[in-house]
């Protein structure tokens, strides 16, 4: 998805609804994480090391302004990612 800057509300910390730009691999990781797969399970499915999946997850958190998996999942739904 194409998008703008990630922003959080100053008063409540709510994640902006502005879409963000994720790589294809980050999008795959996002969907799997939102479906409840662990980092190790995703690594096996994508044939990469768990460290790589963890790095993608951190990048997604940063781009979405999320600080945990629950915030990432909420932001993904609000931004229109098919999860």
Helices and strands as residue ranges (DSSP letters): H 24-34, H 39-46, H 50-64, H 69-78
